[in-house]
Amino acid sequence: MSRSTAPATPGDALAGALAAEYAAIYAYGPIGVHLTDADRRAARAAEAAHRSRRDALVLQLSAAGGTVPPDQAGYALPFPVTDRATALRLAVQVEERTAAFWRVALPVTTGADRTRALNALTDCAVRATRWRRSAGLTPLTVPFPGSPT
């Protein structure tokens, strides 16, 4: 499912978000290798946040009897990560992409699921802004986080 395609059910939307969380966790490995000090700590914290969301989604989807998409053995990165600049660029892209999947979940979820989706979208948007600041990118924020560009 592409991030611009609206899912048919809340379960589909959450499964899409779970797949995005898997990919984000994978990407933070190559990102963190090229960072130091505060940026490396931020990458570890970001990976931990994505792992926490992944774990909660796996439990929720399993308990509800829904389909839990499997994690892949590896993911294709959109470009080679060879230094700090490319690592920060990838970190921004990871957060924006993950935010997009959570944004897709908003219109089809309600109650606690909608709150979870909104919190995740906000979390990704804030992290993307921090990564843009670290990378010296402007603008620092985007008007509608998670929306297709």
C-alpha positions as CSV (number, residue, x, y, z in Angstrom):
1,M,0.0,0.0,0.0
2,S,1.4,3.4,-0.8
3,R,1.2,6.1,1.8
4,S,-1.2,8.1,-0.4
5,T,-3.7,5.3,-0.7
6,A,-6.4,5.4,2.0
7,P,-6.6,2.1,3.8
8,A,-10.0,0.3,3.9
9,T,-10.0,-0.3,7.7
10,P,-8.3,0.9,10.8
11,G,-6.4,-2.5,11.0
12,D,-5.0,-1.9,7.5
13,A,-3.9,1.6,8.5
14,L,-2.2,0.4,11.6
15,A,-0.6,-2.5,9.7
16,G,0.8,0.1,7.2
17,A,2.1,2.2,10.1
18,L,3.7,-0.9,11.6
19,A,5.5,-1.6,8.3
20,A,6.8,2.0,8.3
21,E,8.0,1.6,11.9
22,Y,9.9,-1.6,10.9
23,A,11.6,0.3,8.1
24,A,12.5,3.3,10.4
25,I,14.1,1.0,12.9
26,Y,16.2,-0.6,10.1
27,A,17.3,2.8,8.8
28,Y,18.6,4.1,12.1
29,G,21.4,1.5,12.0
30,P,23.2,3.1,9.1
31,I,22.2,6.5,10.3
32,G,23.7,6.1,13.8
33,V,27.0,4.8,12.5
34,H,27.8,8.1,10.8
35,L,26.8,10.4,13.7
36,T,28.6,11.4,16.9
37,D,27.8,12.9,20.3
38,A,24.4,14.5,20.6
39,D,23.3,13.4,17.1
40,R,24.1,9.8,17.9
41,R,22.2,10.0,21.2
42,A,19.2,11.5,19.3
43,A,19.4,8.6,16.7
44,R,19.4,6.0,19.5
45,A,16.4,7.7,21.1
46,A,14.6,7.9,17.8
47,E,15.2,4.2,17.2
48,A,14.0,3.4,20.7
49,A,10.8,5.4,20.1
50,H,10.2,3.5,16.8
51,R,10.8,0.2,18.6
52,S,8.4,1.1,21.3
53,R,5.7,2.0,18.7
54,R,6.4,-1.2,16.8
55,D,6.1,-3.4,19.9
56,A,2.8,-1.7,20.9
57,L,1.4,-2.2,17.4
58,V,2.4,-5.8,17.2
59,L,0.7,-6.5,20.5
60,Q,-2.4,-4.5,19.6
61,L,-2.8,-6.1,16.2
62,S,-2.2,-9.6,17.6
63,A,-4.7,-9.2,20.4
64,A,-7.3,-7.9,18.0
65,G,-6.8,-10.9,15.8
66,G,-5.6,-8.7,12.9
67,T,-2.9,-9.3,10.4
68,V,0.5,-8.5,11.7
69,P,2.8,-7.8,8.7
70,P,6.2,-9.4,9.1
71,D,9.4,-7.5,9.3
72,Q,11.7,-7.8,6.4
73,A,15.2,-9.1,6.6
74,G,16.4,-5.8,5.1
75,Y,15.3,-2.7,3.4
76,A,16.6,-0.7,0.4
77,L,17.8,2.7,1.5
78,P,16.9,5.5,-0.9
79,F,20.5,6.5,-1.3
80,P,23.9,5.5,0.1
81,V,24.6,6.7,3.6
82,T,28.3,7.5,3.7
83,D,28.8,10.5,6.0
84,R,27.1,12.8,8.5
85,A,25.3,14.8,5.9
86,T,23.7,11.8,4.2
87,A,22.9,10.2,7.6
88,L,21.0,13.4,8.6
89,R,19.3,13.6,5.3
90,L,18.1,10.0,5.7
91,A,16.9,10.7,9.2
92,V,14.7,13.5,8.0
93,Q,13.3,11.3,5.2
94,V,12.7,8.4,7.6
95,E,10.7,10.6,10.0
96,E,8.7,12.2,7.1
97,R,7.9,8.9,5.6
98,T,6.8,7.3,8.9
99,A,4.7,10.4,9.6
100,A,3.0,9.9,6.3
101,F,1.8,6.4,7.2
102,W,0.5,7.7,10.6
103,R,-1.3,10.5,8.8
104,V,-3.1,8.0,6.6
105,A,-4.3,6.3,9.7
106,L,-6.0,9.5,11.1
107,P,-9.2,9.6,9.0
108,V,-10.0,5.9,9.5
109,T,-9.3,5.5,13.2
110,T,-11.2,6.6,16.3
111,G,-10.7,6.8,20.0
112,A,-7.4,5.5,21.4
113,D,-6.2,4.4,17.9
114,R,-6.7,8.0,16.5
115,T,-4.9,9.4,19.5
116,R,-2.1,7.0,19.0
117,A,-1.9,7.9,15.3
118,L,-1.9,11.7,16.1
119,N,0.8,11.3,18.8
120,A,3.0,9.3,16.4
121,L,2.5,11.8,13.6
122,T,3.4,14.6,16.0
123,D,6.4,12.7,17.3
124,C,7.8,12.1,13.8
125,A,7.2,15.7,12.8
126,V,9.1,17.0,15.8
127,R,12.0,14.6,15.2
128,A,12.1,15.5,11.5
129,T,12.4,19.2,12.6
130,R,15.2,18.4,15.0
131,W,17.1,16.5,12.2
132,R,16.6,19.4,9.8
133,R,18.1,21.7,12.4
134,S,21.1,19.4,12.9
135,A,21.6,19.2,9.2
136,G,21.3,22.9,8.7
137,L,18.3,22.5,6.3
138,T,15.6,25.1,5.8
139,P,12.8,25.4,6.2
140,L,12.9,23.7,9.6
141,T,9.3,22.8,9.6
142,V,6.7,21.8,7.0
143,P,3.1,23.1,6.9
144,F,1.4,19.7,7.0
145,P,3.7,16.9,8.4
146,G,3.1,13.6,6.7
147,S,1.4,15.0,3.7
148,P,2.6,14.1,0.2
149,T,5.0,16.6,-1.2
